Amino acid sequence: MKINIASLFVSLVLVASVPVFAQEGTGVVSAAAPDPAVIKAVQDMMEASNYRTQMSAVMQQLSKNLSQSMRNGAEISIENNLKFSAADKQKALAGLDIKLAPKIQLALGFMNDPALLDEILDEMIPVYANLYTVDELEQITAFYRSPVGVKIQAMRLQLMSEGARVSQRVVARRIGPLIQQLQSPAK
């Protein structure tokens, strides 16, 4: 039995990183070092928007759901493995928790490393710096300090959590047939 936990974990990380990849895909991010004034404006915007706190909460939420997500992914992989007999599937499912435990701990250690958050934040500065002017960043900062901006921040985690649940429900309905297609012999 082979459970590809690494690909499940990478998928989870990629899903969480969609906004970053979407921004990089625009071609707007350049290799040139941003102007120090823009960097300062980005840092102010990040502070006003509680960016660190929000990212930390996202990482905690991902960590909280990681165990169940990895288990669900492994179960789907086992159930949809066309090479497994019913007995093979039963055996694989019975030993799943024991095989997953060390992999989950490794993934949690990775997700909860404080240096990971620092690195993400540092690398997001040039992304914002290349997408916005100092004036725009100051306007965004002012917005985040306004009552509506504060409310958006307060509701962001709830919306993200609900969005994650909706996404998991929709993906769960569609992933089984996809896995079967991927595992079937090429036609």
Buried (B, 14 or more C-beta within 10 A) or exposed (E): BEBEBEEBBEBBEEBBEEEBEEBEEEEEBEEEEBEEEBBBBBBBBBBBBBBBBBBBBBBEBBBEBBBEBBBBBBBBBBBBBEEBEEEEBEBBBEEBEEBBEEBBEEBBEEBBEEEEBEEBBEEBBBBBBBBBEBEBBBEBBEBBEEEEBBEBBEEBBEEBBEEBEEEBEEBEEEBEEEBEEEEEEEE
